[in-house]
Amino acid sequence: MAEHEHEREHEHVRVAVVGSGFGGLGAAVRLRREGITDFVVLERAGSVGGTWRDNSYPGCACDVPSHLYSFSFAPNPDWPRSFSGQEHIRAYLEHVTDVFGLRPHIRFDSEVKRMVWDAERLRWDIETSSGNLSADVVVSATGPLSEPKTPDIPGLDTFPGKVFHSARWDHDYDLRGKRVAVVGTGASAIQIVPSIQPLVSRLTLLQRTPAWVLPRADRAISAAERAVHRALPLTTKLRRGLLWGVRELQVQAFTKHPGELGFVEQLAKRNMARVVKDPALRAKLTPDYRIGCKRILLSSTYYPALVQPNVDVVASGLSEVRGSTVVAADGTEAEVDAIVFGTGFHVTDMPIAERVVGAEGRTLAETWTGGMQALRGAAAAGFPNFMTVIGPNTGLGNSSMILMIESQLNYLADYLRQLDVLGGRVALDARPSAVRAWNHRVQQRMKRTVWNTGGCTSWYLDASGRNTTVWPGTTTEFRRATRHVDLSEYAVLRAPAKRAAVTRDGAEVTA
Ligand SMILES: Cc1cc2nc3c(=O)[nH]c(=O)nc-3n(C[C@H](O)[C@H](O)[C@H](O)COP(=O)(O)OP(=O)(O)OC[C@H]3O[C@@H](n4cnc5c(N)ncnc54)[C@H](O)[C@@H]3O)c2cc1C
């Protein structure tokens, strides 16, 4: 078919960004700052915010202080608390969307169903729930913690009560006076438990593995402090810098010297002992792995909630549901009206990967059957001009993901500049050797980290036990590694030269 006829079939943009959480919105701001306006943001939901739109459970808040858990280019002097709640983070992202003029670019209710690389035209053909389009470059920012994971529990489908996941909270369901089972003890569950414990008649916590919990130094940021931040923007930067620096100094202990974390374990034990006086309960709540192996959780209200008389801690995971009875793996039973799953997300099996078909006709998921890997956390071999934001091994155990997102956006900006410099219809495809070398370095460094040596299983590890999630270094190292695109790590693809012909009616077509 003549190219110009084909092009007319659907819209073509230079860049298609998928997702409008911190990653997608950050990419959109960056594109505009680079002078690129020919782009769209495809979002399956009806509003922006990603994580902070979908997670509205009681008590939902960030566990990295707000002044660090926000964009460096959009400081917010008005954060109300050191760890702000979901509604404030969501409002912040709505504000960023308006201030940077992103709305005209966003297509809501546009779920990306499939993206296929067209090797002849060097572009991505994108099928969405609201129509088709094509793009020279795709920025996939669909989120590491975006697709809720609910375990396959025998009998769950016949449970007569209410069931929902923490990321899909049913606000129409009134928990007051109900008997509720909370499944899981991760970052979401430990925020939910203290928030609902005073409301429910009985709370049964089904804990497969206890978490290490440190107190959360949360406090309201006073009006005076906020006024200072507004009047002297440098003070917001300074605050952010301090928060960042402290976390940066902690990294070595996680990545190189897990033994040094022993004293933090003592602090966590003391934190528990201050509140949990019953030795049997303390034993249930004490982890048998090194602190930091799983995400360290921050809460000053979790243990106080667990010692309340209407709470039962079952030190065993949910194994079966019989009628309205939840049955733990150790045989403990409890009759409940509702089950809340705080069981996390599809992380190492990134759902978008099944929908992306690369140069060799294979999906990204098929390419990643041995585990996710991407050059500098962004580019997989055989998927030209396709960048993942928060791709493999870009997660952090102790600091703000926004730092990593912004590093990846630097890389994206340079990538687009390089395409411009190369000129014409061109694409960059990460060389398999470069991807392998990058991944080898990452996995070598991973061997010493607490995530791999701490004696736990966690959502950082994939089915084969490989850590494809966390970055085994400082955020500064990642910033350095993503400053520029090294063209020697990529194959440059060019579209075959056009052969022009003239039809009988005089129109020029290309074959
Ligand atoms: C409860 C909770 C608390 C957290 N707290 C912190 C914290 O304190 N500090 C920290 O650093 N990190 C935290 N995180 C991690 C958090 O996920 C990241 O910090 C960040 O918000 C991720 O942004 P994102 O844009 O990559 O993904 P998301 O915010 O998940 O956004 C992805 C977007 O892509 C859209 N999407 C997905 N698939 C498609 C598709 N096929 N088509 C179209 N659109 C699609 C989704 O609807 C969503 O809007 C937390 C996560 C959770 C769940």
The ligand as a MOL file (V3000), in Angstrom:
LIG
                    3D

  0  0  0     0  0            999 V3000
M  V30 BEGIN CTAB
M  V30 COUNTS 53 58 0 0 0
M  V30 BEGIN ATOM
M  V30 1 C 0.6370 2.3800 48.1470 0
M  V30 2 C 1.9440 2.7300 47.5160 0
M  V30 3 C 2.8130 3.5950 48.1680 0
M  V30 4 C 4.0220 3.9350 47.5910 0
M  V30 5 N 4.8500 4.7730 48.2640 0
M  V30 6 C 6.0260 5.1130 47.7190 0
M  V30 7 C 6.9180 5.9860 48.4120 0
M  V30 8 O 6.6440 6.4550 49.5020 0
M  V30 9 N 8.1110 6.2760 47.8290 0
M  V30 10 C 8.4660 5.7700 46.6150 0
M  V30 11 O 9.5550 6.0720 46.1270 0
M  V30 12 N 7.6350 4.9470 45.9380 0
M  V30 13 C 6.4410 4.6060 46.4560 0
M  V30 14 N 5.6030 3.7610 45.7750 0
M  V30 15 C 6.0010 3.2470 44.4510 0
M  V30 16 C 5.2790 4.0240 43.3400 0
M  V30 17 O 4.6410 3.0770 42.5560 0
M  V30 18 C 6.2440 4.8710 42.5450 0
M  V30 19 O 6.9080 5.7520 43.4230 0
M  V30 20 C 5.5880 5.7550 41.4610 0
M  V30 21 O 4.3990 6.3090 41.9150 0
M  V30 22 C 5.3780 4.9770 40.1920 0
M  V30 23 O 4.9620 5.8610 39.1960 0
M  V30 24 P 4.7060 5.3220 37.7240 0
M  V30 25 O 4.2360 6.4850 36.9220 0
M  V30 26 O 5.8760 4.5910 37.2310 0
M  V30 27 O 3.5730 4.2280 37.8850 0
M  V30 28 P 2.0640 4.3810 38.3250 0
M  V30 29 O 1.8860 5.4640 39.2950 0
M  V30 30 O 1.6070 3.0200 38.7020 0
M  V30 31 O 1.3290 4.8160 36.9890 0
M  V30 32 C 1.1690 3.9470 35.9000 0
M  V30 33 C 0.0090 4.4330 35.0610 0
M  V30 34 O -0.0470 3.6510 33.8750 0
M  V30 35 C -1.4050 3.3530 33.5830 0
M  V30 36 N -1.4150 2.1400 32.7590 0
M  V30 37 C -0.9860 0.9020 33.1070 0
M  V30 38 N -1.1580 0.0440 32.0700 0
M  V30 39 C -1.6950 0.7710 31.0570 0
M  V30 40 C -2.0930 0.4440 29.7360 0
M  V30 41 N -1.9730 -0.7930 29.2410 0
M  V30 42 N -2.6070 1.4310 28.9650 0
M  V30 43 C -2.7340 2.7090 29.4390 0
M  V30 44 N -2.3770 3.0540 30.6970 0
M  V30 45 C -1.8540 2.1050 31.4850 0
M  V30 46 C -2.0360 3.1580 34.9440 0
M  V30 47 O -3.4250 3.3260 34.9050 0
M  V30 48 C -1.3350 4.2470 35.7570 0
M  V30 49 O -2.0400 5.4710 35.7220 0
M  V30 50 C 4.3830 3.3960 46.3320 0
M  V30 51 C 3.5160 2.5120 45.7000 0
M  V30 52 C 2.3140 2.1800 46.2710 0
M  V30 53 C 1.4100 1.2180 45.5540 0
M  V30 END ATOM
M  V30 BEGIN BOND
M  V30 1 1 1 2
M  V30 2 1 2 3
M  V30 3 2 2 52
M  V30 4 2 3 4
M  V30 5 1 4 5
M  V30 6 1 4 50
M  V30 7 2 5 6
M  V30 8 1 6 7
M  V30 9 1 6 13
M  V30 10 2 7 8
M  V30 11 1 7 9
M  V30 12 1 9 10
M  V30 13 2 10 11
M  V30 14 1 10 12
M  V30 15 2 12 13
M  V30 16 1 13 14
M  V30 17 1 14 15
M  V30 18 1 14 50
M  V30 19 1 15 16
M  V30 20 1 16 17
M  V30 21 1 16 18
M  V30 22 1 18 19
M  V30 23 1 18 20
M  V30 24 1 20 21
M  V30 25 1 20 22
M  V30 26 1 22 23
M  V30 27 1 23 24
M  V30 28 2 24 25
M  V30 29 1 24 26
M  V30 30 1 24 27
M  V30 31 1 27 28
M  V30 32 2 28 29
M  V30 33 1 28 30
M  V30 34 1 28 31
M  V30 35 1 31 32
M  V30 36 1 32 33
M  V30 37 1 33 34
M  V30 38 1 33 48
M  V30 39 1 34 35
M  V30 40 1 35 36
M  V30 41 1 35 46
M  V30 42 1 36 37
M  V30 43 1 36 45
M  V30 44 2 37 38
M  V30 45 1 38 39
M  V30 46 1 39 40
M  V30 47 2 39 45
M  V30 48 1 40 41
M  V30 49 2 40 42
M  V30 50 1 42 43
M  V30 51 2 43 44
M  V30 52 1 44 45
M  V30 53 1 46 47
M  V30 54 1 46 48
M  V30 55 1 48 49
M  V30 56 2 50 51
M  V30 57 1 51 52
M  V30 58 1 52 53
M  V30 END BOND
M  V30 END CTAB
M  END
